[in-house]
Amino acid sequence: VQLQASGGGLVQAGGSLRLSCVASGFSGSIFRINAVAWYRRAPGNQRELVASMSSAGSTNYADSVKGRFTISRDNAKNTVYLQMYNLKPDDTAVYYCCYSNTYWGQGTLVTVSS
């Protein structure tokens, strides 16, 4: 299984970005049966959970992003998304997608300028 994340970049505070993560290496429709998640690691900080979504579609968000970020998945495309609105400088971090609590993407850098 491989995960390829994309969509990071430099954005001003208040702006938006959408991260994507495409999973490959599956046979059939296996992707849909496991949870997906986004984590982030800011400079000098530990990695933290940003958002997760179960196979049934239930979601969980870090308090710091509730109301601003939305996680979604397209099982037909083996893809998970993170839509981020009203970005803040504190959101600056490398964002990692995670599948089944086991497989990790390479990370995509999000930088929010004030």
Disulfide bonds with the S-S distance in Angstrom:
Cys21-Cys97 2.01
